[in-house]
Amino acid sequence: MDENIKLVIVDREGTAHDLEAPTEMNFNLMEIMRAAELPVEGTCGGMALCASCHCYINTDHELNEPSDDEEDMLDQAFFVESNSRLSCQIPITKNIDGLKVTLAPVSE
């Protein structure tokens, strides 16, 4: 049974992109954004070894707690806020239907 969820991604220019993502394929948020050709690098391939998929969570969804590796990478990232997460560490599940995130700025 295919089940898609809806996501809203705000790019660095402030444009909102409405996306749909399948919940049955074990994707993470970074992979969905890359598939939509949004400017998310994902340099490490989703292993929480870089912060090139840094984003801000704009809704109050219950997300998995950041791992120690994710927190370590966020400690080294630019423009970190209290709602910062690495999008590669957010699995696509029914629980995040309606999630809205904003891509974090990149370093100058």
BELFEN-V913181 format. One record per residue. N is the residue number from 1. NEAR is the number of other C-alpha atoms within 10 Angstrom. D_LAST is the distance of its C-alpha to the last C-alpha in whole Angstrom. Layout:
BEGIN
n:N near:NEAR d_last:D_LAST
n:N near:NEAR d_last:D_LAST
END
This chain:
BEGIN
n:1 near:4 d_last:45
n:2 near:7 d_last:41
n:3 near:12 d_last:39
n:4 near:16 d_last:36
n:5 near:17 d_last:34
n:6 near:15 d_last:31
n:7 near:22 d_last:28
n:8 near:18 d_last:25
n:9 near:23 d_last:22
n:10 near:20 d_last:19
n:11 near:18 d_last:17
n:12 near:14 d_last:13
n:13 near:9 d_last:15
n:14 near:10 d_last:18
n:15 near:11 d_last:20
n:16 near:15 d_last:23
n:17 near:15 d_last:24
n:18 near:13 d_last:27
n:19 near:15 d_last:28
n:20 near:16 d_last:31
n:21 near:21 d_last:31
n:22 near:16 d_last:34
n:23 near:19 d_last:35
n:24 near:13 d_last:37
n:25 near:12 d_last:35
n:26 near:10 d_last:33
n:27 near:17 d_last:30
n:28 near:18 d_last:27
n:29 near:23 d_last:24
n:30 near:26 d_last:22
n:31 near:23 d_last:24
n:32 near:20 d_last:25
n:33 near:23 d_last:22
n:34 near:14 d_last:21
n:35 near:10 d_last:25
n:36 near:14 d_last:24
n:37 near:9 d_last:21
n:38 near:16 d_last:19
n:39 near:13 d_last:15
n:40 near:22 d_last:16
n:41 near:17 d_last:15
n:42 near:22 d_last:18
n:43 near:13 d_last:18
n:44 near:13 d_last:20
n:45 near:14 d_last:23
n:46 near:21 d_last:23
n:47 near:13 d_last:24
n:48 near:23 d_last:22
n:49 near:16 d_last:20
n:50 near:22 d_last:17
n:51 near:26 d_last:15
n:52 near:26 d_last:13
n:53 near:27 d_last:16
n:54 near:27 d_last:15
n:55 near:26 d_last:16
n:56 near:21 d_last:18
n:57 near:21 d_last:22
n:58 near:15 d_last:24
n:59 near:12 d_last:27
n:60 near:10 d_last:30
n:61 near:13 d_last:31
n:62 near:9 d_last:32
n:63 near:13 d_last:30
n:64 near:9 d_last:30
n:65 near:11 d_last:29
n:66 near:15 d_last:26
n:67 near:11 d_last:27
n:68 near:10 d_last:27
n:69 near:14 d_last:24
n:70 near:20 d_last:22
n:71 near:16 d_last:22
n:72 near:15 d_last:21
n:73 near:18 d_last:18
n:74 near:22 d_last:17
n:75 near:11 d_last:18
n:76 near:11 d_last:15
n:77 near:17 d_last:12
n:78 near:15 d_last:10
n:79 near:14 d_last:11
n:80 near:16 d_last:15
n:81 near:12 d_last:17
n:82 near:7 d_last:21
n:83 near:12 d_last:21
n:84 near:21 d_last:19
n:85 near:24 d_last:20
n:86 near:28 d_last:19
n:87 near:27 d_last:21
n:88 near:27 d_last:22
n:89 near:22 d_last:25
n:90 near:19 d_last:26
n:91 near:19 d_last:29
n:92 near:24 d_last:30
n:93 near:20 d_last:34
n:94 near:15 d_last:36
n:95 near:13 d_last:35
n:96 near:20 d_last:31
n:97 near:17 d_last:33
n:98 near:16 d_last:31
n:99 near:17 d_last:28
n:100 near:20 d_last:25
n:101 near:22 d_last:21
n:102 near:20 d_last:18
n:103 near:24 d_last:15
n:104 near:24 d_last:12
n:105 near:15 d_last:9
n:106 near:14 d_last:6
n:107 near:7 d_last:4
n:108 near:4 d_last:0
END
